[in-house]
Amino acid sequence: MKDWMEKKVLVLNLDHTPIAVVTVQKAIVLTILEKATSLAHFEYLRIRTVDREFFYPAVIRLYEYKNIPYKGVMLNRSNIFKRDDQSCLYCGATKSLTIDHVIPKSKGGRTSWNNLATACHRCNTLKGDKTPEQAGMSLRKLPFKPTLSHFLAEYAERHAEEWLPFLPMRTV
């Protein structure tokens, strides 16, 4: 498998805010068409054509500011698991994961980022239709609404450390 071909490129707006993640092919097209400039590259990777050689871009910045309508991170099962590092927020288990309403719906709890937590089947069953306090359980960390930058920083820490200087620092 050619792992280097699967590397992604971070796209920054003119004001250096992250707006997208694209393939290397798209990033090179944007730079050749002079719509973007490369700010960082993957050190040991090159792309060769018949008559040119390119650094493999890691981060590009657009030359023109693009007004991007705000798009929050979609509230779904996969993103909740991702936010919670694929582990139960009550005990830390990583198997048989489910979603728990911290404050149960029957007690007025809403289906929102701040009230949904990853829980293993055992903890979710033990907690049942109670609040964590009523069940004598505590959360290892509080649920929160993640930003796109949060998920990009998480990706960068694992796959593209070249992105880290261009992303806001993770606080959670």
TIRO-2110 file (N, C-alpha, C; in Angstrom, 1 decimal):
// TIRO-2110
0.8, -1.2, 0.0, N, 1, A
0.0, 0.0, 0.0, CA, 1, A
0.9, 1.2, 0.0, C, 1, A
0.5, 2.2, -0.8, N, 2, A
1.3, 3.4, -0.9, CA, 2, A
0.7, 4.5, 0.1, C, 2, A
1.2, 4.4, 1.3, N, 3, A
0.7, 5.3, 2.4, CA, 3, A
0.8, 6.8, 2.0, C, 3, A
1.9, 7.1, 1.3, N, 4, A
2.1, 8.5, 1.0, CA, 4, A
1.1, 9.1, 0.1, C, 4, A
0.4, 8.2, -0.7, N, 5, A
-0.6, 8.7, -1.7, CA, 5, A
-1.9, 9.1, -1.0, C, 5, A
-2.0, 8.6, 0.3, N, 6, A
-3.2, 8.8, 1.0, CA, 6, A
-3.1, 10.0, 1.9, C, 6, A
-2.0, 10.7, 2.0, N, 7, A
-1.8, 11.9, 2.8, CA, 7, A
-2.7, 13.0, 2.3, C, 7, A
-3.2, 13.7, 3.2, N, 8, A
-4.1, 14.8, 2.8, CA, 8, A
-3.4, 16.2, 3.0, C, 8, A
-4.0, 17.2, 2.3, N, 9, A
-3.4, 18.5, 2.4, CA, 9, A
-4.4, 19.5, 3.0, C, 9, A
-4.0, 20.2, 4.0, N, 10, A
-4.8, 21.2, 4.7, CA, 10, A
-4.9, 22.5, 3.9, C, 10, A
-6.1, 23.0, 3.7, N, 11, A
-6.3, 24.2, 2.9, CA, 11, A
-6.6, 25.3, 3.9, C, 11, A
-5.9, 26.4, 3.9, N, 12, A
-6.2, 27.6, 4.7, CA, 12, A
-6.7, 28.7, 3.8, C, 12, A
-7.6, 29.5, 4.4, N, 13, A
-8.1, 30.7, 3.7, CA, 13, A
-7.0, 31.7, 3.8, C, 13, A
-7.3, 32.8, 3.1, N, 14, A
-6.3, 33.9, 3.1, CA, 14, A
-5.9, 34.4, 4.5, C, 14, A
-6.9, 34.3, 5.4, N, 15, A
-6.6, 34.8, 6.8, CA, 15, A
-6.1, 33.6, 7.7, C, 15, A
-5.6, 32.5, 7.1, N, 16, A
-5.0, 31.4, 7.7, CA, 16, A
-6.0, 30.5, 8.5, C, 16, A
-7.3, 30.7, 8.3, N, 17, A
-8.2, 29.8, 9.0, CA, 17, A
-8.4, 28.5, 8.2, C, 17, A
-8.4, 27.4, 8.8, N, 18, A
-8.6, 26.1, 8.1, CA, 18, A
-10.0, 26.0, 7.5, C, 18, A
-10.1, 25.7, 6.2, N, 19, A
-11.4, 25.6, 5.6, CA, 19, A
-11.6, 24.3, 4.9, C, 19, A
-10.6, 23.5, 4.6, N, 20, A
-10.8, 22.2, 3.9, CA, 20, A
-9.6, 21.3, 4.1, C, 20, A
-9.9, 20.1, 3.7, N, 21, A
-8.8, 19.1, 3.5, CA, 21, A
-9.0, 18.5, 2.2, C, 21, A
-8.0, 18.5, 1.3, N, 22, A
-8.1, 18.0, 0.0, CA, 22, A
-7.0, 17.0, -0.4, C, 22, A
-7.1, 16.4, -1.5, N, 23, A
-6.1, 15.4, -2.0, CA, 23, A
-4.9, 16.2, -2.5, C, 23, A
-3.8, 15.5, -2.6, N, 24, A
-2.6, 16.2, -3.1, CA, 24, A
-2.8, 16.7, -4.6, C, 24, A
-3.5, 15.9, -5.4, N, 25, A
-3.8, 16.3, -6.7, CA, 25, A
-4.5, 17.6, -6.8, C, 25, A
-5.5, 17.8, -6.0, N, 26, A
-6.3, 19.1, -5.9, CA, 26, A
-5.4, 20.2, -5.5, C, 26, A
-4.5, 20.0, -4.5, N, 27, A
-3.6, 21.0, -4.0, CA, 27, A
-2.6, 21.4, -5.0, C, 27, A
-2.1, 20.5, -5.8, N, 28, A
-1.1, 20.9, -6.8, CA, 28, A
-1.8, 21.6, -7.9, C, 28, A
-3.0, 21.2, -8.3, N, 29, A
-3.8, 22.0, -9.3, CA, 29, A
-4.0, 23.4, -8.8, C, 29, A
-4.4, 23.6, -7.6, N, 30, A
-4.6, 25.0, -7.1, CA, 30, A
-3.3, 25.8, -7.1, C, 30, A
-2.2, 25.2, -6.8, N, 31, A
-0.9, 25.9, -6.8, CA, 31, A
-0.5, 26.2, -8.3, C, 31, A
-0.6, 25.3, -9.2, N, 32, A
-0.2, 25.5, -10.6, CA, 32, A
-1.1, 26.6, -11.2, C, 32, A
-2.4, 26.6, -10.8, N, 33, A
-3.3, 27.6, -11.4, CA, 33, A
-3.1, 29.0, -10.6, C, 33, A
-2.2, 29.0, -9.7, N, 34, A
-1.9, 30.2, -8.9, CA, 34, A
-3.1, 30.7, -8.1, C, 34, A
-3.8, 29.7, -7.6, N, 35, A
-5.0, 30.1, -6.7, CA, 35, A
-4.5, 29.9, -5.3, C, 35, A
-3.4, 29.2, -5.1, N, 36, A
-2.9, 28.9, -3.7, CA, 36, A
-1.4, 28.9, -3.7, C, 36, A
-0.8, 29.0, -2.5, N, 37, A
0.6, 28.8, -2.4, CA, 37, A
0.9, 27.8, -1.3, C, 37, A
1.9, 27.1, -1.5, N, 38, A
2.3, 26.0, -0.5, CA, 38, A
3.0, 26.7, 0.7, C, 38, A
2.5, 26.4, 1.9, N, 39, A
3.2, 26.9, 3.1, CA, 39, A
4.0, 25.9, 3.8, C, 39, A
3.7, 24.6, 3.6, N, 40, A
4.5, 23.6, 4.3, CA, 40, A
4.4, 22.3, 3.4, C, 40, A
5.4, 21.5, 3.5, N, 41, A
5.3, 20.2, 2.7, CA, 41, A
5.8, 19.1, 3.5, C, 41, A
5.5, 17.9, 3.0, N, 42, A
6.0, 16.7, 3.7, CA, 42, A
7.5, 16.5, 3.2, C, 42, A
8.4, 16.5, 4.2, N, 43, A
9.8, 16.6, 4.0, CA, 43, A
10.4, 15.6, 3.0, C, 43, A
10.0, 14.4, 3.1, N, 44, A
10.7, 13.4, 2.3, CA, 44, A
9.9, 12.9, 1.1, C, 44, A
8.9, 13.6, 0.7, N, 45, A
8.0, 13.2, -0.4, CA, 45, A
8.1, 14.2, -1.5, C, 45, A
8.2, 13.7, -2.8, N, 46, A
8.3, 14.5, -3.9, CA, 46, A
7.3, 13.9, -5.0, C, 46, A
6.9, 14.8, -5.9, N, 47, A
6.1, 14.3, -7.0, CA, 47, A
6.8, 14.7, -8.2, C, 47, A
7.1, 13.7, -9.1, N, 48, A
7.8, 14.0, -10.3, CA, 48, A
6.9, 13.9, -11.6, C, 48, A
7.1, 14.8, -12.5, N, 49, A
6.4, 14.7, -13.8, CA, 49, A
7.6, 14.5, -14.8, C, 49, A
7.3, 14.5, -16.0, N, 50, A
8.3, 14.4, -17.1, CA, 50, A
9.3, 15.5, -17.0, C, 50, A
8.9, 16.7, -16.7, N, 51, A
9.9, 17.8, -16.7, CA, 51, A
9.9, 18.6, -15.4, C, 51, A
9.2, 18.2, -14.4, N, 52, A
9.2, 19.0, -13.2, CA, 52, A
9.2, 18.1, -12.0, C, 52, A
9.6, 18.7, -10.9, N, 53, A
9.5, 18.0, -9.6, CA, 53, A
8.8, 19.0, -8.6, C, 53, A
7.9, 18.4, -7.8, N, 54, A
7.1, 19.2, -6.8, CA, 54, A
7.3, 18.6, -5.4, C, 54, A
7.4, 19.5, -4.4, N, 55, A
7.3, 19.0, -3.1, CA, 55, A
5.9, 18.5, -2.9, C, 55, A
5.7, 17.5, -2.0, N, 56, A
4.4, 17.0, -1.7, CA, 56, A
3.8, 18.0, -0.7, C, 56, A
2.8, 18.8, -1.1, N, 57, A
2.3, 19.8, -0.2, CA, 57, A
1.6, 19.2, 1.1, C, 57, A
1.8, 19.9, 2.2, N, 58, A
1.1, 19.5, 3.4, CA, 58, A
0.0, 20.5, 3.8, C, 58, A
0.4, 21.8, 3.6, N, 59, A
-0.5, 22.9, 3.9, CA, 59, A
-0.4, 23.9, 2.7, C, 59, A
-1.6, 24.4, 2.2, N, 60, A
-1.6, 25.4, 1.2, CA, 60, A
-2.5, 26.5, 1.7, C, 60, A
-2.3, 27.8, 1.2, N, 61, A
-3.1, 28.9, 1.5, CA, 61, A
-3.6, 29.5, 0.3, C, 61, A
-4.9, 29.8, 0.3, N, 62, A
-5.5, 30.5, -0.9, CA, 62, A
-5.0, 31.9, -1.1, C, 62, A
-4.9, 32.4, -2.3, N, 63, A
-4.5, 33.7, -2.6, CA, 63, A
-5.7, 34.7, -2.4, C, 63, A
-6.9, 34.2, -2.5, N, 64, A
-8.1, 35.1, -2.4, CA, 64, A
-8.9, 34.6, -1.2, C, 64, A
-9.5, 35.5, -0.4, N, 65, A
-10.3, 35.1, 0.7, CA, 65, A
-11.6, 34.5, 0.1, C, 65, A
-12.0, 33.4, 0.7, N, 66, A
-13.3, 32.7, 0.3, CA, 66, A
-14.2, 32.8, 1.5, C, 66, A
-15.4, 33.4, 1.2, N, 67, A
-16.4, 33.5, 2.3, CA, 67, A
-17.1, 32.1, 2.4, C, 67, A
-16.7, 31.4, 3.5, N, 68, A
-17.3, 30.1, 3.7, CA, 68, A
-18.4, 30.1, 4.7, C, 68, A
-19.6, 29.8, 4.4, N, 69, A
-20.6, 29.8, 5.4, CA, 69, A
-20.2, 28.8, 6.6, C, 69, A
-20.5, 29.2, 7.8, N, 70, A
-20.2, 28.4, 8.9, CA, 70, A
-20.8, 27.0, 8.8, C, 70, A
-20.0, 26.0, 8.9, N, 71, A
-20.5, 24.6, 8.9, CA, 71, A
-20.0, 24.0, 10.2, C, 71, A
-20.8, 23.8, 11.1, N, 72, A
-20.3, 23.1, 12.4, CA, 72, A
-20.1, 21.6, 12.1, C, 72, A
-19.5, 21.0, 13.1, N, 73, A
-19.3, 19.5, 13.0, CA, 73, A
-20.6, 18.9, 13.2, C, 73, A
-21.0, 17.9, 12.3, N, 74, A
-22.3, 17.3, 12.4, CA, 74, A
-22.4, 16.4, 13.6, C, 74, A
-23.5, 16.5, 14.3, N, 75, A
-23.8, 15.7, 15.5, CA, 75, A
-24.2, 14.3, 15.0, C, 75, A
-23.3, 13.4, 15.1, N, 76, A
-23.7, 12.0, 14.8, CA, 76, A
-22.9, 11.0, 15.6, C, 76, A
-23.2, 9.8, 15.6, N, 77, A
-22.6, 8.8, 16.4, CA, 77, A
-21.1, 8.7, 16.2, C, 77, A
-20.7, 8.7, 14.9, N, 78, A
-19.3, 8.6, 14.6, CA, 78, A
-18.5, 9.8, 15.2, C, 78, A
-19.0, 11.0, 15.1, N, 79, A
-18.3, 12.2, 15.6, CA, 79, A
-18.3, 12.2, 17.1, C, 79, A
-19.3, 11.7, 17.8, N, 80, A
-19.3, 11.6, 19.2, CA, 80, A
-18.2, 10.7, 19.7, C, 80, A
-18.2, 9.5, 19.0, N, 81, A
-17.1, 8.5, 19.4, CA, 81, A
-15.7, 9.1, 19.1, C, 81, A
-15.6, 9.9, 18.0, N, 82, A
-14.3, 10.5, 17.7, CA, 82, A
-13.9, 11.5, 18.7, C, 82, A
-14.9, 12.4, 19.1, N, 83, A
-14.6, 13.4, 20.1, CA, 83, A
-14.2, 12.8, 21.4, C, 83, A
-14.8, 11.7, 21.8, N, 84, A
-14.5, 11.0, 23.1, CA, 84, A
-13.4, 10.0, 23.0, C, 84, A
-12.6, 10.1, 21.9, N, 85, A
-11.4, 9.2, 21.7, CA, 85, A
-11.8, 7.7, 21.8, C, 85, A
-12.9, 7.4, 21.2, N, 86, A
-13.4, 6.0, 21.1, CA, 86, A
-13.3, 5.2, 22.5, C, 86, A
-13.7, 5.9, 23.5, N, 87, A
-13.7, 5.3, 24.9, CA, 87, A
-14.8, 5.8, 25.7, C, 87, A
-15.3, 5.0, 26.6, N, 88, A
-16.4, 5.3, 27.6, CA, 88, A
-15.9, 6.5, 28.5, C, 88, A
-16.8, 7.5, 28.5, N, 89, A
-16.5, 8.6, 29.4, CA, 89, A
-16.7, 8.3, 30.9, C, 89, A
-17.2, 7.2, 31.2, N, 90, A
-17.4, 6.8, 32.6, CA, 90, A
-16.3, 5.9, 33.1, C, 90, A
-15.9, 4.9, 32.3, N, 91, A
-14.9, 4.0, 32.8, CA, 91, A
-13.6, 3.9, 32.0, C, 91, A
-13.7, 4.4, 30.7, N, 92, A
-12.5, 4.3, 29.8, CA, 92, A
-12.5, 3.1, 28.9, C, 92, A
-13.5, 2.2, 29.0, N, 93, A
-13.5, 1.0, 28.2, CA, 93, A
-13.6, 1.4, 26.7, C, 93, A
-13.1, 0.5, 25.8, N, 94, A
-13.1, 0.8, 24.4, CA, 94, A
-13.9, -0.2, 23.6, C, 94, A
-14.6, -1.1, 24.3, N, 95, A
-15.4, -2.1, 23.6, CA, 95, A
-16.9, -1.9, 23.9, C, 95, A
-17.8, -2.4, 23.0, N, 96, A
-19.2, -2.3, 23.2, CA, 96, A
-19.7, -0.9, 23.5, C, 96, A
-19.3, 0.0, 22.7, N, 97, A
-19.6, 1.4, 22.9, CA, 97, A
-21.0, 1.8, 22.4, C, 97, A
-21.7, 2.7, 23.2, N, 98, A
-23.0, 3.2, 22.9, CA, 98, A
-23.0, 4.7, 23.1, C, 98, A
-24.1, 5.3, 22.9, N, 99, A
-24.3, 6.7, 23.2, CA, 99, A
-25.2, 6.9, 24.4, C, 99, A
-24.8, 7.7, 25.4, N, 100, A
-25.6, 7.9, 26.6, CA, 100, A
-26.1, 9.4, 26.6, C, 100, A
-27.3, 9.6, 27.0, N, 101, A
-27.8, 11.0, 27.4, CA, 101, A
-27.3, 11.2, 28.8, C, 101, A
-26.4, 12.1, 29.1, N, 102, A
-25.9, 12.3, 30.4, CA, 102, A
-27.1, 12.6, 31.3, C, 102, A
-27.9, 13.6, 31.0, N, 103, A
-29.2, 13.9, 31.6, CA, 103, A
-30.2, 13.2, 30.8, C, 103, A
-30.9, 12.2, 31.3, N, 104, A
-31.8, 11.4, 30.5, CA, 104, A
-32.9, 12.3, 29.8, C, 104, A
-33.3, 11.8, 28.7, N, 105, A
-34.4, 12.6, 28.0, CA, 105, A
-35.7, 12.7, 28.9, C, 105, A
-35.9, 11.6, 29.6, N, 106, A
-37.1, 11.6, 30.5, CA, 106, A
-37.0, 12.7, 31.6, C, 106, A
-35.8, 13.2, 31.9, N, 107, A
-35.6, 14.2, 32.9, CA, 107, A
-35.3, 15.6, 32.3, C, 107, A
-35.6, 15.7, 31.0, N, 108, A
-35.4, 17.0, 30.3, CA, 108, A
-34.1, 17.1, 29.5, C, 108, A
-33.3, 16.1, 29.5, N, 109, A
-32.1, 16.1, 28.8, CA, 109, A
-32.3, 16.2, 27.3, C, 109, A
-31.4, 17.0, 26.6, N, 110, A
-31.6, 17.2, 25.2, CA, 110, A
-30.6, 16.3, 24.4, C, 110, A
-30.9, 16.2, 23.1, N, 111, A
-29.9, 15.5, 22.2, CA, 111, A
-29.0, 16.6, 21.7, C, 111, A
-27.9, 16.8, 22.4, N, 112, A
-27.0, 17.9, 22.0, CA, 112, A
-25.5, 17.4, 22.3, C, 112, A
-24.6, 18.1, 21.7, N, 113, A
-23.2, 17.8, 22.0, CA, 113, A
-22.8, 17.8, 23.5, C, 113, A
-23.4, 18.7, 24.2, N, 114, A
-23.1, 18.8, 25.7, CA, 114, A
-23.8, 17.8, 26.5, C, 114, A
-24.7, 17.1, 26.0, N, 115, A
-25.5, 16.1, 26.8, CA, 115, A
-25.3, 14.6, 26.3, C, 115, A
-24.5, 14.4, 25.2, N, 116, A
-24.3, 13.1, 24.7, CA, 116, A
-22.9, 12.7, 25.1, C, 116, A
-22.7, 11.4, 25.5, N, 117, A
-21.4, 10.9, 25.9, CA, 117, A
-21.3, 9.5, 25.4, C, 117, A
-20.1, 9.1, 25.0, N, 118, A
-19.8, 7.7, 24.7, CA, 118, A
-19.8, 6.9, 26.0, C, 118, A
-20.5, 5.8, 26.0, N, 119, A
-20.5, 5.0, 27.2, CA, 119, A
-20.5, 3.5, 26.7, C, 119, A
-19.8, 2.7, 27.5, N, 120, A
-19.8, 1.3, 27.2, CA, 120, A
-21.2, 0.7, 27.6, C, 120, A
-21.5, -0.4, 27.0, N, 121, A
-22.9, -1.0, 27.3, CA, 121, A
-23.1, -1.2, 28.8, C, 121, A
-22.0, -1.7, 29.5, N, 122, A
-22.1, -1.9, 31.0, CA, 122, A
-22.5, -0.6, 31.7, C, 122, A
-21.7, 0.5, 31.5, N, 123, A
-21.9, 1.7, 32.2, CA, 123, A
-23.3, 2.3, 31.8, C, 123, A
-23.7, 2.2, 30.5, N, 124, A
-25.0, 2.7, 30.1, CA, 124, A
-26.1, 2.0, 30.8, C, 124, A
-26.0, 0.7, 31.0, N, 125, A
-27.0, -0.1, 31.7, CA, 125, A
-27.0, 0.2, 33.1, C, 125, A
-25.8, 0.4, 33.8, N, 126, A
-25.7, 0.7, 35.2, CA, 126, A
-26.4, 2.1, 35.5, C, 126, A
-26.1, 3.0, 34.6, N, 127, A
-26.6, 4.4, 34.8, CA, 127, A
-28.1, 4.4, 34.6, C, 127, A
-28.6, 3.7, 33.5, N, 128, A
-30.0, 3.6, 33.3, CA, 128, A
-30.6, 5.0, 33.0, C, 128, A
-31.8, 5.2, 33.6, N, 129, A
-32.6, 6.4, 33.5, CA, 129, A
-32.3, 7.4, 34.6, C, 129, A
-31.0, 7.5, 35.0, N, 130, A
-30.6, 8.4, 36.1, CA, 130, A
-29.6, 9.4, 35.6, C, 130, A
-29.4, 10.4, 36.4, N, 131, A
-28.2, 11.3, 36.1, CA, 131, A
-27.0, 10.6, 36.6, C, 131, A
-25.8, 11.0, 36.2, N, 132, A
-24.6, 10.4, 36.8, CA, 132, A
-24.5, 10.5, 38.3, C, 132, A
-25.0, 11.6, 38.8, N, 133, A
-25.0, 11.8, 40.3, CA, 133, A
-25.9, 10.8, 41.0, C, 133, A
-27.1, 10.6, 40.4, N, 134, A
-28.1, 9.7, 41.0, CA, 134, A
-27.5, 8.3, 40.9, C, 134, A
-26.8, 8.0, 39.9, N, 135, A
-26.2, 6.6, 39.7, CA, 135, A
-24.9, 6.4, 40.4, C, 135, A
-24.4, 7.4, 41.0, N, 136, A
-23.1, 7.3, 41.7, CA, 136, A
-21.9, 7.2, 40.8, C, 136, A
-22.1, 7.8, 39.6, N, 137, A
-21.0, 7.7, 38.5, CA, 137, A
-20.5, 9.1, 38.2, C, 137, A
-19.3, 9.2, 37.7, N, 138, A
-18.8, 10.5, 37.3, CA, 138, A
-18.2, 10.3, 35.9, C, 138, A
-18.2, 11.4, 35.2, N, 139, A
-17.6, 11.5, 33.9, CA, 139, A
-16.1, 11.8, 34.0, C, 139, A
-15.4, 11.1, 33.2, N, 140, A
-13.9, 11.4, 33.1, CA, 140, A
-13.6, 12.8, 32.6, C, 140, A
-14.4, 13.2, 31.6, N, 141, A
-14.4, 14.6, 31.1, CA, 141, A
-15.8, 15.0, 30.6, C, 141, A
-16.0, 16.3, 30.6, N, 142, A
-17.4, 16.7, 30.3, CA, 142, A
-17.5, 16.7, 28.7, C, 142, A
-18.7, 16.3, 28.2, N, 143, A
-19.0, 16.4, 26.8, CA, 143, A
-18.9, 17.9, 26.4, C, 143, A
-18.5, 18.1, 25.1, N, 144, A
-18.4, 19.5, 24.6, CA, 144, A
-18.7, 19.4, 23.1, C, 144, A
-19.0, 20.6, 22.5, N, 145, A
-19.2, 20.7, 21.1, CA, 145, A
-17.8, 20.9, 20.4, C, 145, A
-17.4, 20.0, 19.6, N, 146, A
-16.1, 20.1, 19.0, CA, 146, A
-16.1, 21.1, 17.8, C, 146, A
-15.0, 21.6, 17.4, N, 147, A
-14.9, 22.4, 16.2, CA, 147, A
-14.2, 21.7, 15.1, C, 147, A
-14.3, 22.2, 13.9, N, 148, A
-13.5, 21.6, 12.8, CA, 148, A
-12.0, 21.5, 13.2, C, 148, A
-11.5, 22.6, 13.8, N, 149, A
-10.1, 22.7, 14.1, CA, 149, A
-9.7, 21.6, 15.1, C, 149, A
-10.6, 21.2, 16.0, N, 150, A
-10.4, 20.2, 17.0, CA, 150, A
-10.1, 18.9, 16.3, C, 150, A
-11.0, 18.5, 15.3, N, 151, A
-10.8, 17.3, 14.6, CA, 151, A
-9.6, 17.3, 13.7, C, 151, A
-9.3, 18.5, 13.1, N, 152, A
-8.1, 18.6, 12.3, CA, 152, A
-6.9, 18.4, 13.1, C, 152, A
-6.8, 19.0, 14.3, N, 153, A
-5.7, 18.8, 15.2, CA, 153, A
-5.5, 17.4, 15.6, C, 153, A
-6.6, 16.7, 15.9, N, 154, A
-6.5, 15.3, 16.2, CA, 154, A
-5.9, 14.5, 15.1, C, 154, A
-6.4, 14.8, 13.8, N, 155, A
-5.9, 14.1, 12.7, CA, 155, A
-4.4, 14.4, 12.5, C, 155, A
-4.0, 15.7, 12.6, N, 156, A
-2.7, 16.1, 12.4, CA, 156, A
-1.7, 15.4, 13.4, C, 156, A
-2.1, 15.3, 14.7, N, 157, A
-1.3, 14.6, 15.7, CA, 157, A
-0.9, 13.2, 15.3, C, 157, A
-1.8, 12.6, 14.5, N, 158, A
-1.6, 11.2, 14.1, CA, 158, A
-1.0, 11.0, 12.8, C, 158, A
-1.3, 11.9, 11.8, N, 159, A
-1.0, 11.7, 10.4, CA, 159, A
-0.2, 12.8, 9.7, C, 159, A
-0.3, 14.0, 10.3, N, 160, A
0.3, 15.1, 9.5, CA, 160, A
0.8, 16.2, 10.5, C, 160, A
1.8, 15.9, 11.2, N, 161, A
2.3, 16.9, 12.2, CA, 161, A
2.7, 18.2, 11.5, C, 161, A
2.9, 18.2, 10.2, N, 162, A
3.3, 19.5, 9.5, CA, 162, A
2.1, 20.5, 9.6, C, 162, A
0.9, 20.0, 9.9, N, 163, A
-0.2, 20.9, 10.0, CA, 163, A
-0.3, 21.7, 11.3, C, 163, A
0.3, 21.1, 12.4, N, 164, A
0.1, 21.6, 13.7, CA, 164, A
0.4, 23.1, 13.9, C, 164, A
1.5, 23.7, 13.3, N, 165, A
1.7, 25.1, 13.4, CA, 165, A
0.6, 26.0, 12.8, C, 165, A
-0.2, 25.4, 12.0, N, 166, A
-1.2, 26.2, 11.3, CA, 166, A
-2.6, 26.0, 11.9, C, 166, A
-2.7, 25.2, 13.0, N, 167, A
-4.0, 25.0, 13.7, CA, 167, A
-4.0, 25.6, 15.0, C, 167, A
-5.2, 26.1, 15.4, N, 168, A
-5.3, 26.6, 16.8, CA, 168, A
-5.0, 25.5, 17.8, C, 168, A
-4.4, 25.9, 18.9, N, 169, A
-4.0, 24.9, 19.9, CA, 169, A
-5.3, 24.2, 20.5, C, 169, A
-5.2, 22.9, 20.7, N, 170, A
-6.3, 22.2, 21.3, CA, 170, A
-6.3, 22.5, 22.8, C, 170, A
-7.5, 22.8, 23.3, N, 171, A
-7.7, 23.1, 24.7, CA, 171, A
-8.4, 22.0, 25.5, C, 171, A
-9.0, 21.1, 24.8, N, 172, A
-9.8, 20.1, 25.4, CA, 172, A
-9.1, 18.8, 25.2, C, 172, A
END
